[in-house]
Every structure is written in structure tokens, then in C-alpha cells.
């Protein structure tokens, strides 16, 4: 998956932060959906790579719990970075608690996390009752 993420980084639109991020969602049926961060001069209008990939899958007809794994690379960093908290909220909406999130640095080093570890106290449908 490392090579696919490296290639995908070229699609990132990050002229402001210069912090390219790529993500690939793997579905339970083996399909994959790509996402990159897309920045905007109005910073609040930016979208992260993780959410971009998840929304891509949903736009292609997939549903909650069809998601298997999420691969992420912060391509210009020697540090293995994890998802921002907005992305963690979206991840907790669509992924099972035991799904893997695999985060890479630019050198191919990676760390695996479970959704339940990244999102130990999710805001979910139970909070809306």
C-alpha cells in the first residue's frame, strides 16, 4: 500500500500548509477508494485525505460497516502522524471498532491502530437519543 500512497500524494492540493496527505480506504469486498487533502484559502473549507477517501466510498454506494481498513500517509513528514479529531469522528461513524487504521511516514515506517483506540469515546447515534 506504501507505493500507492506515495503516488497518490501527487494529487494533494496543499499550497498553504505544504503538508501533503494521502489516504486509501479498503472495503470489505476488496475495493479501494482514494483520498487526498484539499486545502482552501479559507482554511475551514479544507478537507482531509481520510474524509475525502471515506466520502469517495460513500459516493460510490458503500454504506456504514462496509469499510475494512484505512491507510494514511503524511508524505512530507518523518513522523508517523495520526488522524485529526474531525477525521476520527467520521472514521468512528463508518468503521467498526476493531477496524485497522495504518499510518505511514514518508519513509515507509508505519503504525497500526484500532478504531477503538483512536476513538475511545465516540459521539454516535446513542448520543442523539
MDAnalysis code that builds the backbone (N, CA, C; Angstrom):
import MDAnalysis as mda
import numpy as np

u = mda.Universe.empty(387, n_residues=129, atom_resindex=np.repeat(np.arange(129), 3), trajectory=True)
u.add_TopologyAttr("name", ["N", "CA", "C"] * 129)
u.add_TopologyAttr("resid", np.arange(1, 130))
u.add_TopologyAttr("resname", ["UNK", "UNK", "UNK", "UNK", "UNK", "UNK", "UNK", "UNK", "UNK", "UNK", "UNK", "UNK", "UNK", "UNK", "UNK", "UNK", "UNK", "UNK", "UNK", "UNK", "UNK", "UNK", "UNK", "UNK", "UNK", "UNK", "UNK", "UNK", "UNK", "UNK", "UNK", "UNK", "UNK", "UNK", "UNK", "UNK", "UNK", "UNK", "UNK", "UNK", "UNK", "UNK", "UNK", "UNK", "UNK", "UNK", "UNK", "UNK", "UNK", "UNK", "UNK", "UNK", "UNK", "UNK", "UNK", "UNK", "UNK", "UNK", "UNK", "UNK", "UNK", "UNK", "UNK", "UNK", "UNK", "UNK", "UNK", "UNK", "UNK", "UNK", "UNK", "UNK", "UNK", "UNK", "UNK", "UNK", "UNK", "UNK", "UNK", "UNK", "UNK", "UNK", "UNK", "UNK", "UNK", "UNK", "UNK", "UNK", "UNK", "UNK", "UNK", "UNK", "UNK", "UNK", "UNK", "UNK", "UNK", "UNK", "UNK", "UNK", "UNK", "UNK", "UNK", "UNK", "UNK", "UNK", "UNK", "UNK", "UNK", "UNK", "UNK", "UNK", "UNK", "UNK", "UNK", "UNK", "UNK", "UNK", "UNK", "UNK", "UNK", "UNK", "UNK", "UNK", "UNK", "UNK", "UNK", "UNK", "UNK"])
u.atoms.positions = np.array([
    [0.825, -1.189, 0.000],
    [0.000, 0.000, 0.000],
    [0.876, 1.262, 0.000],
    [2.094, 1.120, 0.527],
    [3.032, 2.247, 0.602],
    [3.230, 2.914, -0.756],
    [3.473, 2.124, -1.796],
    [3.725, 2.678, -3.127],
    [2.498, 3.420, -3.664],
    [1.315, 2.875, -3.424],
    [0.083, 3.542, -3.866],
    [-0.088, 4.884, -3.165],
    [0.223, 4.926, -1.885],
    [0.099, 6.177, -1.138],
    [1.095, 7.220, -1.633],
    [2.326, 6.787, -1.900],
    [3.351, 7.703, -2.423],
    [2.869, 8.335, -3.732],
    [2.335, 7.522, -4.618],
    [1.827, 8.009, -5.912],
    [0.654, 8.966, -5.703],
    [-0.232, 8.617, -4.818],
    [-1.427, 9.409, -4.552],
    [-1.092, 10.781, -3.983],
    [0.001, 10.899, -3.266],
    [0.413, 12.193, -2.713],
    [0.512, 13.273, -3.781],
    [0.817, 12.883, -5.006],
    [0.938, 13.846, -6.105],
    [-0.375, 14.565, -6.391],
    [-1.496, 14.001, -5.941],
    [-2.801, 14.620, -6.185],
    [-3.214, 15.582, -5.082],
    [-2.456, 15.628, -3.991],
    [-2.780, 16.522, -2.884],
    [-2.745, 17.972, -3.352],
    [-3.719, 18.750, -2.886],
    [-3.727, 20.197, -3.149],
    [-3.473, 20.870, -1.802],
    [-2.202, 21.169, -1.543],
    [-1.807, 21.707, -0.238],
    [-0.831, 22.879, -0.379],
    [-1.247, 23.930, -1.131],
    [-0.338, 25.052, -1.357],
    [-0.071, 25.904, -0.118],
    [-0.902, 25.818, 0.895],
    [-0.767, 26.667, 2.075],
    [0.073, 26.010, 3.159],
    [-0.257, 24.790, 3.512],
    [0.479, 24.094, 4.569],
    [1.712, 23.370, 4.038],
    [1.700, 23.040, 2.760],
    [2.769, 22.219, 2.155],
    [2.870, 20.858, 2.858],
    [1.752, 20.407, 3.427],
    [1.691, 19.153, 4.173],
    [0.758, 18.212, 3.420],
    [1.349, 17.417, 2.520],
    [0.558, 16.518, 1.685],
    [0.136, 15.283, 2.465],
    [-1.123, 14.897, 2.280],
    [-1.642, 13.703, 2.937],
    [-2.422, 12.889, 1.915],
    [-2.245, 11.577, 1.958],
    [-2.978, 10.653, 1.089],
    [-3.613, 9.574, 1.964],
    [-4.759, 9.096, 1.514],
    [-5.452, 8.030, 2.241],
    [-6.104, 7.074, 1.257],
    [-6.142, 5.821, 1.636],
    [-6.832, 4.797, 0.844],
    [-7.712, 3.997, 1.789],
    [-8.980, 3.942, 1.451],
    [-9.932, 3.133, 2.203],
    [-10.065, 1.801, 1.492],
    [-9.940, 0.727, 2.248],
    [-10.159, -0.610, 1.694],
    [-11.499, -1.102, 2.237],
    [-12.340, -1.559, 1.321],
    [-13.666, -2.025, 1.678],
    [-13.630, -3.523, 1.951],
    [-14.650, -4.021, 2.609],
    [-14.714, -5.445, 2.927],
    [-14.738, -6.314, 1.676],
    [-15.237, -5.789, 0.540],
    [-15.260, -6.563, -0.698],
    [-13.958, -6.437, -1.495],
    [-12.956, -5.727, -0.941],
    [-11.659, -5.582, -1.598],
    [-11.505, -4.316, -2.415],
    [-12.581, -3.599, -2.674],
    [-12.494, -2.336, -3.411],
    [-11.697, -1.318, -2.620],
    [-11.081, -0.388, -3.336],
    [-10.298, 0.667, -2.705],
    [-10.753, 2.020, -3.222],
    [-10.734, 3.018, -2.334],
    [-11.090, 4.386, -2.696],
    [-10.027, 5.326, -2.155],
    [-9.594, 6.233, -3.023],
    [-8.517, 7.158, -2.707],
    [-9.053, 8.478, -2.178],
    [-8.202, 9.149, -1.439],
    [-8.490, 10.498, -0.983],
    [-7.191, 11.238, -0.730],
    [-7.222, 12.543, -0.916],
    [-6.095, 13.415, -0.598],
    [-6.631, 14.642, 0.127],
    [-5.730, 15.346, 0.813],
    [-6.163, 16.593, 1.417],
    [-6.302, 17.656, 0.328],
    [-7.345, 18.456, 0.452],
    [-7.628, 19.527, -0.495],
    [-7.825, 20.795, 0.325],
    [-6.838, 21.677, 0.270],
    [-6.882, 22.903, 1.052],
    [-7.636, 24.004, 0.319],
    [-7.868, 25.080, 1.049],
    [-8.585, 26.217, 0.517],
    [-8.044, 27.452, 1.226],
    [-8.051, 28.590, 0.546],
    [-7.595, 29.830, 1.185],
    [-8.422, 30.131, 2.434],
    [-9.668, 29.724, 2.441],
    [-10.498, 29.771, 3.648],
    [-10.283, 28.435, 4.342],
    [-9.374, 28.380, 5.300],
    [-8.906, 27.120, 5.872],
    [-10.018, 26.186, 6.327],
    [-11.102, 26.730, 6.830],
    [-12.208, 25.892, 7.285],
    [-12.874, 25.114, 6.163],
    [-12.643, 25.493, 4.926],
    [-13.236, 24.813, 3.772],
    [-12.372, 23.671, 3.260],
    [-11.244, 23.426, 3.908],
    [-10.362, 22.332, 3.505],
    [-10.968, 20.992, 3.904],
    [-10.540, 19.924, 3.220],
    [-10.952, 18.571, 3.589],
    [-9.707, 17.703, 3.706],
    [-9.719, 16.873, 4.715],
    [-8.592, 15.967, 4.959],
    [-8.659, 14.764, 4.020],
    [-7.527, 14.123, 3.817],
    [-7.444, 12.957, 2.941],
    [-8.323, 11.812, 3.428],
    [-8.354, 11.596, 4.734],
    [-9.138, 10.498, 5.289],
    [-10.618, 10.669, 4.970],
    [-11.139, 11.865, 5.221],
    [-12.554, 12.119, 4.933],
    [-12.820, 12.094, 3.430],
    [-11.861, 12.558, 2.647],
    [-12.004, 12.524, 1.192],
    [-12.170, 11.085, 0.700],
    [-11.372, 10.171, 1.219],
    [-11.453, 8.755, 0.817],
    [-12.763, 8.128, 1.285],
    [-13.167, 8.422, 2.514],
    [-14.410, 7.862, 3.053],
    [-15.613, 8.363, 2.260],
    [-15.644, 9.653, 1.983],
    [-16.744, 10.232, 1.212],
    [-16.754, 9.674, -0.210],
    [-15.587, 9.415, -0.771],
    [-15.496, 8.806, -2.095],
    [-16.190, 7.443, -2.091],
    [-15.936, 6.639, -1.066],
    [-16.580, 5.317, -0.974],
    [-18.093, 5.452, -0.825],
    [-18.529, 6.351, 0.037],
    [-19.972, 6.566, 0.225],
    [-20.611, 7.047, -1.080],
    [-19.941, 7.927, -1.793],
    [-20.450, 8.432, -3.071],
    [-20.575, 7.340, -4.119],
    [-19.817, 6.272, -3.931],
    [-19.871, 5.138, -4.849],
    [-20.787, 4.019, -4.362],
    [-21.632, 4.331, -3.371],
    [-22.678, 3.404, -2.968],
    [-22.408, 2.553, -1.751],
    [-21.239, 2.690, -1.140],
    [-20.946, 1.895, 0.050],
    [-21.636, 2.490, 1.266],
    [-21.838, 1.659, 2.270],
    [-22.581, 2.038, 3.470],
    [-21.733, 1.846, 4.722],
    [-22.271, 2.337, 5.815],
    [-21.654, 2.149, 7.121],
    [-21.369, 0.661, 7.324],
    [-20.229, 0.349, 7.876],
    [-19.763, -1.015, 8.156],
    [-19.350, -1.813, 6.918],
    [-19.297, -1.188, 5.732],
    [-18.700, -1.820, 4.556],
    [-17.186, -1.613, 4.545],
    [-16.688, -0.774, 5.451],
    [-15.291, -0.369, 5.480],
    [-14.447, -1.392, 6.232],
    [-13.259, -1.688, 5.710],
    [-12.374, -2.666, 6.334],
    [-11.168, -2.010, 6.989],
    [-10.368, -1.276, 6.193],
    [-9.128, -0.663, 6.689],
    [-8.965, 0.720, 6.087],
    [-8.152, 1.516, 6.765],
    [-7.805, 2.840, 6.257],
    [-6.295, 2.992, 6.338],
    [-5.683, 3.349, 5.203],
    [-4.247, 3.579, 5.110],
    [-4.020, 5.070, 4.918],
    [-3.089, 5.630, 5.669],
    [-2.848, 7.074, 5.637],
    [-1.361, 7.339, 5.559],
    [-0.986, 8.366, 4.779],
    [0.409, 8.793, 4.743],
    [0.484, 10.307, 4.761],
    [1.225, 10.821, 5.726],
    [1.607, 12.228, 5.726],
    [2.948, 12.269, 5.027],
    [2.914, 12.588, 3.750],
    [4.019, 12.320, 2.851],
    [5.259, 13.153, 2.987],
    [5.205, 14.227, 3.730],
    [6.383, 15.073, 3.833],
    [6.938, 15.089, 5.248],
    [6.592, 14.075, 6.002],
    [6.973, 14.032, 7.406],
    [7.756, 12.756, 7.729],
    [8.748, 12.905, 8.579],
    [9.470, 11.754, 9.096],
    [8.748, 11.145, 10.286],
    [7.660, 11.769, 10.689],
    [6.879, 11.332, 11.838],
    [5.650, 10.572, 11.364],
    [5.316, 9.509, 12.047],
    [4.066, 8.808, 11.778],
    [2.966, 9.602, 12.464],
    [2.115, 10.224, 11.662],
    [1.045, 11.063, 12.192],
    [-0.271, 10.302, 12.173],
    [-1.131, 10.628, 13.113],
    [-2.462, 10.038, 13.145],
    [-3.482, 11.059, 12.650],
    [-4.705, 10.649, 12.595],
    [-5.801, 11.461, 12.063],
    [-6.158, 12.609, 13.001],
    [-6.635, 13.696, 12.408],
    [-7.160, 14.784, 13.229],
    [-8.468, 14.314, 13.876],
    [-8.986, 15.083, 14.807],
    [-10.169, 14.639, 15.526],
    [-11.450, 14.736, 14.707],
    [-11.503, 15.606, 13.735],
    [-12.670, 15.617, 12.837],
    [-12.696, 14.315, 12.046],
    [-11.555, 13.895, 11.545],
    [-11.481, 12.628, 10.811],
    [-11.791, 11.446, 11.716],
    [-11.335, 11.494, 12.949],
    [-11.624, 10.401, 13.878],
    [-13.131, 10.262, 14.100],
    [-13.830, 11.385, 14.153],
    [-15.284, 11.332, 14.308],
    [-15.917, 10.643, 13.100],
    [-15.477, 10.996, 11.902],
    [-16.026, 10.387, 10.684],
    [-15.643, 8.912, 10.610],
    [-14.424, 8.584, 10.967],
    [-13.987, 7.183, 10.998],
    [-14.870, 6.383, 11.942],
    [-15.140, 6.929, 13.122],
    [-15.957, 6.194, 14.097],
    [-17.395, 6.016, 13.616],
    [-17.840, 6.848, 12.693],
    [-19.188, 6.712, 12.126],
    [-19.286, 5.536, 11.163],
    [-18.240, 5.294, 10.378],
    [-18.330, 4.328, 9.289],
    [-17.574, 3.018, 9.498],
    [-16.582, 3.004, 10.371],
    [-15.771, 1.807, 10.587],
    [-16.181, 1.089, 11.864],
    [-16.025, -0.221, 11.880],
    [-16.221, -0.999, 13.104],
    [-15.101, -0.664, 14.086],
    [-15.359, -0.850, 15.349],
    [-14.388, -0.505, 16.389],
    [-13.092, -1.301, 16.297],
    [-13.135, -2.494, 15.689],
    [-11.933, -3.317, 15.568],
    [-11.264, -3.199, 14.198],
    [-11.672, -2.224, 13.404],
    [-11.032, -1.982, 12.101],
    [-9.646, -1.370, 12.312],
    [-8.745, -1.681, 11.377],
    [-7.380, -1.164, 11.462],
    [-7.227, 0.153, 10.709],
    [-6.477, 1.042, 11.326],
    [-6.031, 2.289, 10.715],
    [-4.515, 2.192, 10.676],
    [-3.936, 2.226, 9.466],
    [-2.494, 2.063, 9.313],
    [-1.918, 3.388, 8.850],
    [-1.043, 3.967, 9.664],
    [-0.471, 5.286, 9.395],
    [1.004, 5.151, 9.035],
    [1.401, 5.764, 7.915],
    [2.770, 5.700, 7.404],
    [3.452, 7.055, 7.505],
    [4.784, 7.029, 7.629],
    [5.574, 8.227, 7.396],
    [6.115, 8.152, 5.970],
    [6.863, 9.152, 5.547],
    [7.342, 9.180, 4.159],
    [8.391, 8.117, 3.858],
    [8.957, 7.511, 4.893],
    [9.997, 6.509, 4.709],
    [9.471, 5.082, 4.691],
    [8.155, 4.919, 4.831],
    [7.568, 3.590, 4.813],
    [7.380, 2.964, 6.184],
    [7.820, 3.648, 7.228],
    [7.556, 3.163, 8.582],
    [6.067, 3.328, 8.856],
    [5.498, 2.420, 9.618],
    [4.065, 2.537, 9.876],
    [3.717, 2.059, 11.276],
    [2.537, 2.467, 11.691],
    [1.981, 2.053, 12.968],
    [0.524, 1.687, 12.726],
    [0.090, 0.567, 13.307],
    [-1.303, 0.136, 13.194],
    [-2.048, 0.506, 14.468],
    [-3.271, 0.987, 14.270],
    [-4.157, 1.327, 15.382],
    [-5.516, 0.700, 15.109],
    [-6.258, 0.458, 16.141],
    [-7.655, 0.057, 16.001],
    [-8.507, 1.300, 16.199],
    [-9.651, 1.336, 15.524],
    [-10.553, 2.476, 15.653],
    [-10.876, 2.722, 17.127],
    [-11.122, 1.672, 17.880],
    [-11.487, 1.839, 19.293],
    [-10.372, 2.482, 20.110],
    [-9.114, 2.378, 19.643],
    [-8.003, 3.018, 20.340],
    [-7.851, 4.484, 19.950],
    [-8.095, 4.794, 18.681],
    [-8.027, 6.185, 18.219],
    [-9.261, 6.976, 18.630],
    [-10.365, 6.287, 18.801],
    [-11.652, 6.934, 19.104],
    [-12.300, 6.261, 20.310],
    [-11.706, 6.397, 21.492],
    [-12.219, 5.643, 22.640],
    [-13.587, 6.110, 23.144],
    [-13.949, 7.350, 22.886],
    [-15.227, 7.881, 23.367],
    [-15.952, 8.575, 22.217],
    [-16.419, 7.812, 21.245],
    [-17.036, 8.441, 20.069],
    [-18.391, 9.066, 20.392],
    [-18.712, 10.088, 19.659],
    [-20.057, 10.651, 19.668],
    [-20.796, 9.901, 18.582],
    [-21.850, 9.165, 18.944],
    [-22.544, 8.344, 17.952],
    [-24.057, 8.453, 18.096],
    [-24.752, 7.564, 17.399],
    [-26.220, 7.628, 17.361],
    [-26.847, 7.510, 18.747],
    [-26.165, 6.850, 19.660],
    [-26.700, 6.726, 21.027],
    [-26.747, 8.077, 21.740],
    [-25.829, 8.972, 21.376],
    [-25.803, 10.301, 21.995],
    [-26.958, 11.179, 21.512],
    [-27.584, 10.806, 20.435],
    [-28.677, 11.602, 19.856],
    [-30.045, 11.199, 20.378],
    [-30.084, 10.194, 21.241],
    [-31.375, 9.719, 21.769],
    [-31.771, 10.472, 23.010],
])
